Amino acid sequence: MAWEEKNDALNHKFEFKNFREAFAFMTQVALIAEKMDHHPTWTNTYNKVELWLNTHDAGNKVTDKDKKLAAAIDKILPKE
C-alpha cells in the first residue's frame, strides 16, 4: 500500500498483528523522525497506526522532507 497525498499531507494507515507490534513500529518511527528532526502526526488504536506527514515550516505542505521520511518508514516495515 502506497502513501496517499491528500489534504496537504502524505497519509498511510498501517495494521499490525497486535498492540505490541504497532507500538514497536511507532518506536522505530520515533527514532527515525527524531534523527531527521521531522516529526509525524499520528494516531494509534490497538493494532492500527495512521500517519500524516507534512512540513509545518513550509506552510503545512508536502515537501521532500516528508517524502524522505515516508521512504525511511517504508524500509522498516515487515516484509510480507
C-alpha positions in Angstrom: 0.0 0.0 0.0 1.4 3.3 -1.0 1.4 6.6 0.7 -1.6 8.8 -0.4 -1.2 12.5 -0.8 -4.4 14.3 0.4 -5.3 17.4 2.3 -1.7 18.7 2.0 -0.2 15.6 3.7 1.2 12.2 3.0 -1.1 9.7 4.7 -0.7 6.0 5.4 -2.7 3.5 7.5 -0.8 0.6 9.0 -2.2 -2.5 10.6 -0.2 -5.0 12.7 -0.9 -8.3 14.5 -1.3 -6.7 17.9 -0.6 -3.6 20.0 2.9 -4.8 20.8 3.9 -4.8 17.1 2.1 -1.5 16.5 4.0 0.1 19.4 7.3 -1.3 18.3 6.7 0.2 14.9 5.9 3.6 16.4 9.1 3.4 18.5 11.1 2.8 15.4 9.4 5.7 13.6 10.0 8.0 16.5 13.8 7.3 16.4 13.9 7.9 12.7 11.8 11.1 13.0 14.0 12.4 15.8 17.2 11.7 13.8 15.7 13.5 10.8 14.3 16.3 13.0 11.0 15.8 11.2 8.0 14.5 13.2 4.8 13.0 12.1 1.2 13.5 13.2 -0.2 10.1 14.1 -2.8 8.1 15.9 -2.8 4.6 17.4 -5.7 2.4 18.4 -4.7 -1.1 19.4 -3.1 -2.6 16.3 -3.7 0.3 13.9 -1.4 3.3 13.3 -2.1 6.2 11.0 0.4 8.7 10.0 0.2 12.1 8.3 3.4 13.8 7.1 3.7 17.4 6.1 6.2 20.2 6.8 5.0 22.7 9.3 7.6 25.4 8.5 6.6 25.2 4.8 3.0 26.1 5.4 1.9 22.6 6.2 2.6 21.4 2.7 4.2 18.1 1.5 8.0 18.6 0.8 11.0 16.4 0.1 11.4 16.1 3.9 8.1 14.2 4.1 8.9 12.0 1.1 12.3 11.1 2.7 10.6 10.3 6.0 8.0 8.2 4.2 10.7 6.3 2.4 12.6 5.6 5.6 9.4 4.4 7.3 8.7 2.0 4.4 12.1 0.5 4.9 11.3 -0.7 8.4 8.0 -2.3 7.6 8.0 -6.1 7.9 8.3 -7.9 4.6 5.1 -9.8 3.7 
